Amino acid sequence: MKVRINKTLLELVEGDITELDTDAIVNAANTSLKLGGGVAGAIRRRGGPQIQEECDKIGGTYVGGAVITSGGHLKAKFVIHAVGPMRGEEHEDEKLKEATLNSLKLADKHGLRSIAFPAISTGVFGFPKDRCAMIMLSATIAYLEGPTSLERVVYCLYDHKTFSIFENTLQLVTRNRPASSS
Ligand code: AR6
């Protein structure tokens, strides 16, 4: 599914985010920037040790924050490491929104034209997928209504169930928009 928000194409795909060739892919990170399991594990395996080394030099960030490293051996030139909340922590919705917006701002700051997100916090961190979809997609759409260098924003969902949740949510939040969709 694709929708146009101003000049940017917002697209949902199903699969492994480490296979994408967007300028940046977003890692579902932790505050110490140690690449663990899930998306981070796939990035570590396919991107090589350089990404963790760059993370170690940065040292860490806060929940809701985002930092950028190279993409190592990945097709993507950059990895944006965004820290989502753990299920049940204080202000979790706001923190997930901030992680999304800070990733988009960082991409713009570096003049990137495309970025791909996973469903942040919905794996090891246990956040509900339907709420994640609503928060991340709404924040992304609001952001793309302002000035941006981004031509393409992709949401890469790992399995069909998660893809369907994001598809239903995107339909819901764009229902009354004049934009074209397919
Ligand atoms: N491509 C796309 N999506 C994926 C992939 C992949 N290769 N692998 C998993 N997912 P998670 P979190 C989905 O656990 O919940 C790590 O240890 C997965 O099904 O990666 O934010 C980090 O180091 C789920 O829907 O991130 C942190 O410590 C979503 O991506 C912690 O986990 C996010 O799952 C972060 O936990």
Residues whose N, C-alpha, C, O or C-beta is under 5 A from the ligand:
A	BS01	AR6	G15 D16 I17 T18 A28 A29 N30 K34 L35 G36 G37 G38 V39 A40 A42 G84 P118 A119 I120 S121 T122 G123 V124 F125 G126 C156 L157 Y158
